[in-house]
Amino acid sequence: MKTDSQLQQDVHTELQWEPSVNASQIGVEVKDGIVTLAGHVDSYPEKWDAERAAMRVAGVSGLAVEIDVKLPGTSQRTDADIARSAEQVLGWSSFLPKDSIKVMVEKGWVTLTGQVHWDFERRGATSSIRQLMGVTGVSDQITLKQKVSSLVVKADIEAALKRRAQNDAQMISVKVDGGDVTLSGTTHSWAERDLASHAAWSAPGVRNVVDNITVTY
């Protein structure tokens, strides 16, 4: 098992390796395997990429983010401009049902609400908004419409876990209550934990996923 000092060095190195992140603007602290990122970045996508980079490092058991997005003058836009751009992007998206998502913007922070049928539609919407100039954060409040029975959802999730994470599929349990899914058990890495969560979200009808999986090294 890595020491906190080793984890700190590995996370810092991973941030330096990620080309979309200016690692010199981000500080890294580690205590008991919990990583804290602090500092300032020039865009929300850079903050997002820094979070993903830290979570890729083996041995990280938790992540606290204290990074501020400070947009340079050329990237600052009014909330009205951001809202118009967001509505246009969502309107042009071929994978989204027309007028299924509403946009609210406050001080650069975008909140998305509405209903879609599939999680890939929800993830696609948030991903497209995350890249817009002037955005300082995105709150995903999009819900999924339930379409199938709990038994079908449970079977789909367990089958996906066996296909994609053969080693850990037997160590993960799935509980379904309506459209709410709770995952528990253990995996050997953050990547496998994310894979299990993604498999759950990919099942049709899933509205919410509670990820109680722990990572053991």
Backbone bond lengths (Angstrom), bond angles and torsions (degrees), N, CA, C in turn:
res aa  C-N    CA-C-N  psi(-1)  N-CA   C-N-CA  omega(-1)  CA-C   N-CA-C  phi
1 M - - - 1.466 - - 1.534 109.82 -
2 K 1.334 115.77 138.86 1.460 120.06 -177.87 1.522 111.08 -74.59
3 T 1.326 115.16 147.01 1.457 120.10 172.16 1.524 108.71 -78.73
4 D 1.345 116.27 164.73 1.463 120.13 177.54 1.527 111.02 -59.76
5 S 1.334 116.35 -36.60 1.461 120.04 179.01 1.524 111.27 -64.30
6 Q 1.332 116.85 -41.77 1.462 120.58 178.29 1.526 111.05 -65.68
7 L 1.335 116.13 -41.70 1.460 119.78 178.20 1.525 111.12 -61.83
8 Q 1.325 116.17 -42.51 1.460 120.42 179.73 1.525 110.65 -59.25
9 Q 1.330 116.16 -44.24 1.454 120.30 179.97 1.526 111.04 -66.44
10 D 1.339 116.78 -41.26 1.465 120.15 -178.67 1.528 111.39 -66.49
11 V 1.331 117.11 -40.96 1.459 119.87 178.86 1.518 110.43 -66.11
12 H 1.320 116.43 -42.89 1.468 119.93 178.44 1.534 110.66 -61.14
13 T 1.324 117.06 -41.46 1.463 121.13 178.83 1.522 110.92 -65.43
14 E 1.340 116.86 -40.20 1.462 120.59 178.90 1.524 111.30 -64.67
15 L 1.333 117.03 -37.24 1.463 120.78 176.32 1.524 110.88 -65.21
16 Q 1.318 116.49 -39.95 1.463 120.14 177.87 1.526 111.16 -66.50
17 W 1.336 116.23 -33.13 1.463 121.11 -178.37 1.519 112.04 -73.97
18 E 1.363 117.27 -26.86 1.462 121.49 -179.16 1.529 109.44 -76.22
19 P 1.359 118.28 113.12 1.470 120.53 -173.01 1.523 114.36 -66.61
20 S 1.323 118.74 -21.96 1.467 120.80 -177.56 1.520 112.74 -85.28
21 V 1.346 117.39 -0.82 1.462 121.88 -175.70 1.531 110.37 -117.35
22 N 1.336 115.95 134.08 1.460 121.21 172.60 1.524 107.48 -91.57
23 A 1.320 115.96 93.25 1.463 121.31 -172.84 1.517 112.84 -63.27
24 S 1.331 117.53 -23.63 1.467 120.24 -178.44 1.528 111.91 -66.43
25 Q 1.339 117.79 -17.28 1.458 121.46 -178.62 1.530 112.53 -96.37
26 I 1.342 116.91 1.39 1.461 120.32 -174.85 1.525 110.37 -123.63
27 G 1.330 115.56 126.23 1.454 120.80 176.04 1.518 110.57 -94.62
28 V 1.325 116.45 149.76 1.465 121.92 -178.14 1.519 109.58 -125.28
29 E 1.316 116.21 124.97 1.465 122.17 173.54 1.525 108.91 -125.41
30 V 1.326 116.58 144.89 1.466 121.01 -178.53 1.523 109.44 -135.05
31 K 1.330 115.84 133.23 1.455 121.59 173.89 1.522 108.88 -142.59
32 D 1.326 115.72 120.52 1.466 122.20 179.20 1.525 111.58 55.85
33 G 1.322 116.13 38.38 1.457 121.00 177.64 1.512 115.18 82.64
34 I 1.348 117.73 -5.59 1.466 122.30 178.34 1.522 108.90 -91.37
35 V 1.319 116.18 121.82 1.460 122.07 -177.74 1.522 110.51 -96.55
36 T 1.326 116.89 132.25 1.463 122.68 174.24 1.521 108.91 -114.06
37 L 1.336 115.82 124.15 1.458 121.92 175.21 1.522 108.34 -104.27
38 A 1.332 117.24 130.89 1.458 121.41 -179.43 1.519 109.60 -139.03
39 G 1.335 115.42 150.75 1.459 119.52 178.29 1.514 111.15 142.24
40 H 1.334 115.90 -157.91 1.457 122.35 -177.43 1.523 109.35 -132.80
41 V 1.328 116.42 141.54 1.463 121.54 175.69 1.518 108.62 -130.21
42 D 1.330 115.91 165.74 1.463 120.83 -174.26 1.521 113.79 -92.11
43 S 1.336 118.53 -7.18 1.462 119.83 -178.85 1.521 110.00 -157.30
44 Y 1.323 115.77 158.26 1.458 120.10 177.92 1.539 112.02 -67.66
45 P 1.360 119.83 -39.44 1.464 118.55 175.82 1.531 113.15 -58.13
46 E 1.335 117.32 -34.61 1.464 119.85 178.48 1.535 110.06 -66.71
47 K 1.328 117.05 -40.06 1.464 120.32 176.64 1.518 110.49 -62.56
48 W 1.310 116.39 -44.34 1.474 122.00 179.43 1.529 110.54 -60.28
49 D 1.337 116.60 -45.22 1.465 120.57 -178.63 1.528 111.41 -66.60
50 A 1.332 117.21 -34.02 1.465 120.57 177.47 1.530 110.35 -65.02
51 E 1.323 116.95 -41.68 1.467 121.01 177.42 1.521 110.89 -61.61
52 R 1.329 116.40 -46.98 1.468 120.67 -179.22 1.529 110.86 -63.53
53 A 1.339 117.20 -38.04 1.463 120.72 179.91 1.523 110.75 -63.65
54 A 1.331 117.31 -44.24 1.467 120.98 179.80 1.522 111.32 -62.65
55 M 1.321 117.12 -39.36 1.461 120.88 -177.90 1.526 112.73 -72.47
56 R 1.336 116.87 -16.14 1.464 119.53 177.58 1.519 112.39 -74.15
57 V 1.315 117.98 -19.16 1.461 121.96 -173.42 1.534 110.23 -76.30
58 A 1.306 116.31 126.07 1.459 121.21 178.62 1.520 110.45 -64.05
59 G 1.332 116.62 135.92 1.456 121.85 179.54 1.505 114.07 103.17
60 V 1.349 117.64 -14.63 1.462 121.11 178.61 1.527 108.65 -74.79
61 S 1.328 116.73 120.83 1.463 120.28 -178.35 1.516 113.25 -101.73
62 G 1.330 117.49 -11.49 1.452 121.69 178.73 1.516 110.43 -167.73
63 L 1.325 116.43 159.86 1.462 120.72 -176.44 1.524 110.31 -138.94
64 A 1.341 116.04 127.38 1.460 122.74 173.20 1.529 107.45 -114.51
65 V 1.324 116.48 131.17 1.462 120.67 -175.25 1.526 110.11 -114.94
66 E 1.312 115.84 118.63 1.468 122.28 177.64 1.526 109.53 -123.24
67 I 1.323 115.31 41.81 1.461 122.15 -178.67 1.531 109.14 -95.98
68 D 1.322 116.47 131.18 1.463 122.33 176.10 1.525 109.73 -98.32
69 V 1.329 115.75 142.41 1.460 120.85 173.74 1.527 107.83 -95.85
70 K 1.334 116.28 114.02 1.465 121.71 178.07 1.523 108.09 -115.19
71 L 1.319 115.70 99.79 1.456 120.77 -175.81 1.525 111.14 -71.54
72 P 1.336 116.94 133.60 1.472 118.88 173.15 1.521 109.74 -66.30
73 G 1.329 116.27 161.28 1.462 120.59 -174.94 1.516 114.22 -53.70
74 T 1.327 117.16 -37.51 1.461 120.61 -177.51 1.518 112.73 -71.39
75 S 1.340 118.04 -16.32 1.467 121.51 -177.66 1.517 113.25 -100.39
76 Q 1.337 117.09 -7.08 1.462 120.02 -177.56 1.523 110.76 -75.52
77 R 1.345 115.40 135.86 1.460 121.39 179.34 1.526 108.66 -139.33
78 T 1.312 116.29 158.41 1.461 119.84 177.76 1.531 109.46 -74.18
79 D 1.328 115.37 159.31 1.464 119.66 177.33 1.525 111.28 -60.90
80 A 1.316 116.78 -35.72 1.469 120.61 179.79 1.529 110.69 -64.85
81 D 1.342 116.50 -41.22 1.471 120.34 178.21 1.526 110.87 -63.47
82 I 1.337 116.03 -43.76 1.463 120.29 -179.78 1.521 110.37 -63.99
83 A 1.328 117.19 -42.72 1.466 121.00 -179.79 1.518 111.53 -62.32
84 R 1.339 117.16 -42.23 1.461 120.37 178.84 1.529 110.88 -63.88
85 S 1.325 116.26 -43.55 1.464 119.95 179.44 1.524 111.13 -63.68
86 A 1.339 115.95 -41.83 1.463 120.08 -179.67 1.524 111.25 -63.38
87 E 1.328 116.60 -43.09 1.460 120.28 179.74 1.524 111.06 -64.97
88 Q 1.332 117.02 -36.96 1.464 120.05 177.88 1.523 111.34 -66.41
89 V 1.332 116.04 -45.06 1.468 119.89 -179.88 1.525 110.88 -60.85
90 L 1.327 116.66 -45.50 1.455 120.23 179.64 1.527 111.28 -66.40
91 G 1.331 116.57 -35.94 1.460 120.38 179.02 1.510 112.80 -68.10
92 W 1.340 116.62 -30.11 1.463 120.88 179.85 1.531 113.04 -84.58
93 S 1.337 117.70 -8.83 1.460 121.22 -176.51 1.531 110.39 -75.64
94 S 1.324 115.67 120.00 1.461 120.09 -176.42 1.519 112.47 -71.97
95 F 1.358 118.11 -19.77 1.459 120.63 -176.13 1.527 113.06 -87.73
96 L 1.331 118.12 -4.30 1.468 120.52 -176.62 1.523 111.55 -105.79
97 P 1.331 117.68 135.81 1.463 120.07 172.11 1.531 109.60 -61.44
98 K 1.314 116.86 143.64 1.462 121.33 -176.25 1.523 111.08 -60.43
99 D 1.339 115.77 133.56 1.467 123.81 176.77 1.523 113.32 57.53
100 S 1.326 117.29 29.25 1.470 120.07 -178.91 1.523 112.68 -84.35
101 I 1.350 117.91 -18.45 1.461 121.56 -175.33 1.525 110.20 -125.73
102 K 1.324 115.48 135.09 1.462 122.19 176.99 1.527 109.84 -105.46
103 V 1.331 115.86 151.04 1.462 122.31 -175.66 1.521 110.57 -120.71
104 M 1.337 116.70 133.24 1.464 122.10 171.33 1.527 107.91 -131.08
105 V 1.311 117.68 136.08 1.461 122.34 -177.36 1.523 109.72 -127.27
106 E 1.329 116.02 130.96 1.464 121.55 176.27 1.522 109.02 -138.73
107 K 1.328 116.15 114.09 1.463 122.97 -179.34 1.531 111.55 53.67
108 G 1.313 115.51 42.00 1.460 120.99 177.12 1.511 115.02 86.52
109 W 1.332 116.44 -11.68 1.472 120.23 -178.60 1.524 108.81 -90.07
110 V 1.330 116.32 123.63 1.464 122.24 -175.36 1.530 110.05 -100.08
111 T 1.321 116.26 130.00 1.470 122.20 174.56 1.521 108.45 -113.34
112 L 1.328 115.68 125.40 1.458 121.92 -179.99 1.528 109.53 -107.66
113 T 1.327 116.59 130.65 1.457 122.04 177.29 1.526 108.86 -130.95
114 G 1.341 115.63 164.78 1.454 120.74 179.03 1.512 111.04 132.47
115 Q 1.335 116.74 -169.85 1.454 122.31 -179.08 1.515 110.80 -133.93
116 V 1.330 115.96 139.02 1.461 122.50 173.45 1.531 108.03 -133.54
117 H 1.330 116.49 170.54 1.459 120.28 -176.67 1.526 113.01 -89.14
118 W 1.338 116.95 -29.12 1.467 120.16 -172.53 1.525 110.94 -128.54
119 D 1.351 115.73 151.41 1.459 119.82 178.89 1.521 111.74 -67.24
120 F 1.363 118.57 -31.48 1.469 118.87 179.85 1.526 110.53 -64.29
121 E 1.335 117.43 -28.54 1.460 120.35 175.69 1.530 110.16 -68.78
122 R 1.315 116.04 -43.04 1.464 120.94 178.48 1.522 111.30 -62.81
123 R 1.349 115.99 -47.08 1.463 120.23 -179.62 1.518 111.49 -65.95
124 G 1.327 117.37 -37.18 1.459 120.59 178.11 1.513 112.49 -64.48
125 A 1.329 116.14 -38.19 1.466 120.29 179.05 1.521 111.01 -65.22
126 T 1.340 117.28 -48.34 1.463 119.79 -178.86 1.521 111.33 -66.01
127 S 1.327 117.08 -36.73 1.466 120.57 179.82 1.527 111.37 -64.82
128 S 1.329 117.15 -41.50 1.465 119.90 -179.23 1.521 111.81 -67.61
129 I 1.331 117.72 -35.79 1.467 121.13 179.90 1.521 110.60 -73.89
130 R 1.328 117.04 -34.36 1.460 122.04 -177.89 1.529 111.92 -58.08
131 Q 1.335 117.09 -29.36 1.465 121.08 -174.90 1.526 113.69 -87.23
132 L 1.320 118.70 -6.07 1.463 120.66 -176.05 1.528 111.60 -70.98
133 M 1.324 115.55 139.81 1.462 120.72 177.48 1.530 110.33 -63.37
134 G 1.329 116.43 135.67 1.447 121.94 177.90 1.507 114.28 96.36
135 V 1.334 117.94 -14.63 1.461 121.19 -179.35 1.523 109.86 -75.63
136 T 1.335 116.65 130.78 1.468 121.20 178.84 1.528 112.45 -106.94
137 G 1.326 117.38 -8.82 1.459 121.01 178.01 1.517 110.18 -179.90
138 V 1.328 116.75 161.24 1.460 121.71 179.47 1.526 109.52 -134.72
139 S 1.327 117.04 127.11 1.463 122.63 173.06 1.522 108.28 -105.01
140 D 1.322 115.63 119.54 1.454 121.29 -178.11 1.525 109.07 -95.39
141 Q 1.328 116.59 103.78 1.459 121.93 176.85 1.533 110.92 -114.56
142 I 1.337 115.17 23.55 1.462 120.95 178.14 1.529 108.74 -75.94
143 T 1.304 117.00 134.87 1.465 121.58 179.26 1.528 109.85 -109.21
144 L 1.338 115.29 161.89 1.458 121.64 179.62 1.522 110.29 -108.64
145 K 1.313 115.31 140.39 1.454 120.86 178.21 1.526 109.46 -80.22
146 Q 1.309 115.61 131.38 1.458 119.42 179.11 1.521 109.11 -74.20
147 K 1.358 116.18 133.79 1.457 120.45 -175.90 1.530 113.45 -126.93
148 V 1.330 118.35 -21.53 1.452 120.04 -173.43 1.523 110.22 -133.39
149 S 1.328 115.72 172.18 1.456 121.05 -178.58 1.520 111.34 -76.73
150 S 1.332 115.75 161.63 1.460 121.23 179.01 1.523 111.29 -61.56
151 L 1.332 117.40 -38.44 1.459 120.83 -178.53 1.524 111.16 -63.58
152 V 1.332 117.10 -38.96 1.467 120.92 179.09 1.522 110.49 -68.23
153 V 1.352 116.74 -42.85 1.466 120.55 178.70 1.527 110.28 -60.29
154 K 1.310 116.87 -46.75 1.469 121.26 -179.30 1.520 110.77 -60.25
155 A 1.333 117.52 -44.05 1.465 121.22 -179.82 1.530 110.95 -64.58
156 D 1.341 117.37 -41.17 1.464 121.15 179.73 1.530 111.28 -63.35
157 I 1.332 116.38 -42.64 1.461 120.25 -178.78 1.524 110.96 -65.87
158 E 1.312 116.96 -47.17 1.468 120.25 -178.49 1.523 111.27 -63.83
159 A 1.335 117.39 -37.38 1.461 120.59 177.77 1.529 111.10 -65.91
160 A 1.348 116.19 -40.40 1.464 120.12 179.50 1.519 111.01 -65.57
161 L 1.335 117.17 -39.68 1.463 120.72 179.27 1.528 110.61 -63.10
162 K 1.323 116.77 -40.27 1.458 119.98 -179.94 1.528 111.19 -67.62
163 R 1.340 116.52 -35.89 1.466 120.03 179.55 1.523 111.79 -69.75
164 R 1.345 116.74 -39.50 1.456 120.47 -168.40 1.524 114.07 -101.47
165 A 1.295 118.83 -27.76 1.469 121.65 -177.15 1.516 108.78 -135.04
166 Q 1.302 115.38 67.30 1.460 121.18 -172.31 1.520 112.80 -54.58
167 N 1.314 117.29 -41.20 1.459 120.33 -175.72 1.527 112.89 -68.09
168 D 1.321 116.27 -33.88 1.457 119.61 -173.55 1.524 113.78 -102.99
169 A 1.331 118.20 -6.48 1.455 120.29 -175.05 1.527 112.00 -58.13
170 Q 1.331 117.44 -37.16 1.457 120.64 -177.55 1.526 112.58 -75.75
171 M 1.327 117.94 -13.97 1.461 121.29 -178.64 1.515 112.77 -98.22
172 I 1.336 117.50 3.79 1.457 122.03 -178.96 1.521 108.95 -116.03
173 S 1.327 115.90 128.74 1.461 120.59 177.14 1.521 109.50 -106.35
174 V 1.323 115.08 148.26 1.458 121.99 -176.40 1.525 109.11 -122.60
175 K 1.333 116.46 125.22 1.467 121.60 175.65 1.525 108.43 -120.13
176 V 1.317 116.43 128.76 1.459 121.54 -176.99 1.516 109.98 -119.33
177 D 1.329 115.32 129.91 1.461 121.71 175.62 1.522 107.26 -130.68
178 G 1.331 116.12 98.56 1.456 119.35 -173.68 1.520 109.63 66.61
179 G 1.332 116.29 -120.65 1.461 120.48 176.62 1.515 113.13 -99.90
180 D 1.352 117.46 7.68 1.463 122.17 -179.34 1.525 109.92 -98.45
181 V 1.317 116.62 129.15 1.463 122.50 -178.10 1.523 109.57 -117.46
182 T 1.324 116.97 132.54 1.457 122.18 174.93 1.524 108.85 -116.08
183 L 1.319 116.53 124.47 1.458 122.73 177.73 1.524 108.94 -104.87
184 S 1.316 117.11 135.85 1.457 121.51 176.28 1.521 108.82 -141.95
185 G 1.327 115.43 167.61 1.460 120.28 -177.10 1.517 110.83 119.30
186 T 1.340 116.49 -155.32 1.464 120.72 -176.73 1.530 110.80 -136.41
187 T 1.335 114.66 153.81 1.464 122.43 169.78 1.523 108.01 -133.37
188 H 1.327 116.58 171.65 1.455 120.95 -177.75 1.532 113.06 -98.72
189 S 1.335 117.61 -2.61 1.465 119.47 179.43 1.522 109.29 -160.23
190 W 1.354 115.01 161.72 1.458 120.41 175.12 1.518 110.18 -62.63
191 A 1.346 117.08 -35.69 1.465 120.57 -178.54 1.525 110.81 -61.68
192 E 1.340 116.90 -42.31 1.461 120.01 179.53 1.531 110.89 -70.13
193 R 1.342 116.66 -34.99 1.466 119.59 175.81 1.518 110.19 -63.54
194 D 1.341 117.32 -44.69 1.459 120.69 178.24 1.521 111.08 -62.74
195 L 1.331 116.41 -35.99 1.453 121.03 179.64 1.520 110.97 -63.96
196 A 1.329 116.40 -41.49 1.460 120.25 178.08 1.526 110.86 -64.56
197 S 1.336 116.86 -43.11 1.465 120.78 178.99 1.522 110.59 -64.07
198 H 1.332 116.39 -41.28 1.469 120.46 178.91 1.521 110.55 -63.54
199 A 1.342 116.96 -39.53 1.458 120.58 178.46 1.521 110.49 -62.36
200 A 1.330 116.47 -39.19 1.463 119.89 178.35 1.522 111.33 -65.08
201 W 1.346 116.17 -46.26 1.459 119.64 -179.31 1.525 111.97 -66.18
202 S 1.317 118.24 -25.45 1.466 121.56 -176.77 1.523 112.61 -77.07
203 A 1.319 117.69 -13.24 1.467 120.46 179.06 1.522 109.45 -73.79
204 P 1.325 118.40 133.54 1.472 120.22 179.95 1.518 111.34 -64.03
205 G 1.332 116.03 137.70 1.449 120.80 177.13 1.508 115.15 95.57
206 V 1.334 118.50 -11.08 1.462 121.20 -179.28 1.527 109.41 -73.68
207 R 1.329 116.73 125.74 1.467 122.18 -179.11 1.517 112.34 -102.00
208 N 1.343 115.99 -29.15 1.457 119.53 -175.45 1.524 109.11 -152.69
209 V 1.333 116.33 141.09 1.461 121.51 177.94 1.521 109.00 -125.11
210 V 1.332 116.15 122.74 1.461 122.42 174.19 1.526 107.10 -101.21
211 D 1.313 116.63 114.53 1.462 121.81 -174.80 1.531 109.39 -99.03
212 N 1.326 116.10 99.91 1.466 121.56 177.10 1.531 111.61 -103.55
213 I 1.300 116.99 18.58 1.466 121.20 179.74 1.528 109.63 -72.27
214 T 1.310 116.95 136.24 1.467 121.72 176.18 1.527 109.16 -105.52
215 V 1.329 114.98 149.27 1.459 121.16 -179.95 1.510 108.71 -101.42
216 T 1.337 117.06 124.52 1.458 122.51 177.63 1.510 108.78 -116.54
217 Y 1.315 115.96 140.00 1.460 121.04 -178.23 1.526 110.32 -114.91
